[in-house]
Amino acid sequence: YYPGYAKMFNNVGKERGWPPVTWERFDAQTNKWGALVVGDPQEVAGKILRHSEALGGVDRFTFQMDNPLITHEQLMAAIKLIGEEVIPLVRSNA
């Protein structure tokens, strides 16, 4: 996921005067407490539950899944994982 993320945000950053994306900053955003929700179904479900708890509960969660290096097939597989694995994990642990 990182290569596409870096490509996308480096392009936007050039227009807005942001510094280049680094692995360290990306890692900080994707770790257990970071804002980006990236990982396997268990990691994603856990992060959704942590965000919900920190915010006092949430009714919905919106995924931004576009990335210039993710294929249509990969995107569809990710959507399927959300429906078949992530949502049941979140519901069973909420």
C-alpha positions in Angstrom: 0.0 0.0 0.0 2.8 2.4 0.8 4.2 2.9 -2.7 0.8 4.1 -4.1 0.2 6.2 -0.9 3.5 7.9 -1.3 3.0 8.5 -5.0 -0.4 10.0 -4.4 0.5 12.2 -1.4 3.8 13.3 -2.9 2.0 14.6 -6.0 -0.6 16.4 -3.9 2.2 17.7 -1.5 4.1 19.3 -4.4 1.1 21.4 -5.1 0.5 22.3 -1.5 4.1 22.7 -0.2 4.1 19.6 1.9 7.3 17.7 2.7 7.8 14.3 0.9 6.1 11.3 2.4 8.5 9.1 4.4 8.2 5.6 5.6 8.5 6.7 9.2 5.5 9.1 9.0 3.5 6.5 7.1 4.3 3.9 9.7 3.3 6.3 12.5 -0.1 6.7 10.7 -0.7 3.0 10.2 0.5 1.7 13.5 -2.0 0.5 16.2 -2.9 4.1 17.2 -2.4 6.0 13.9 -5.2 7.5 11.8 -4.8 5.3 8.7 -6.7 2.0 8.7 -4.4 -0.4 6.8 -3.8 -4.1 7.5 -5.3 -7.6 7.6 -9.0 -8.0 8.6 -8.1 -8.5 12.3 -5.9 -5.3 12.3 -8.6 -3.3 10.5 -11.4 -4.5 12.8 -9.2 -3.7 15.9 -8.5 -0.2 14.7 -12.1 0.5 13.9 -13.0 -0.6 17.5 -10.3 1.5 19.0 -11.4 4.6 17.0 -15.0 4.0 18.0 -14.1 3.7 21.7 -11.9 6.8 21.5 -14.8 8.8 19.9 -17.5 7.5 22.3 -19.0 5.2 19.7 -19.6 5.5 16.0 -22.5 4.4 13.8 -20.6 4.2 10.5 -17.1 4.0 9.2 -16.1 5.2 5.7 -13.2 3.7 3.9 -11.2 5.7 1.4 -9.6 2.9 -0.7 -8.2 4.6 -3.8 -4.5 4.3 -4.4 -2.9 4.7 -7.8 -1.1 1.4 -7.6 -4.0 -0.8 -6.5 -5.6 -2.7 -9.3 -9.4 -3.1 -9.7 -9.1 -6.7 -8.7 -7.2 -5.8 -5.5 -9.8 -3.2 -4.6 -12.7 -5.6 -5.1 -10.9 -8.2 -3.0 -10.4 -5.6 -0.2 -14.1 -4.7 -0.4 -15.0 -8.4 -0.1 -12.8 -8.8 3.0 -14.5 -5.8 4.6 -17.9 -7.4 4.1 -17.0 -11.0 4.9 -14.4 -10.6 7.7 -14.0 -7.1 9.0 -17.7 -6.2 9.6 -18.4 -9.5 11.4 -15.4 -9.0 13.6 -16.4 -5.5 14.5 -20.0 -6.5 15.2 -19.0 -9.4 17.4 -16.6 -7.3 19.5 -18.7 -4.0 19.7 
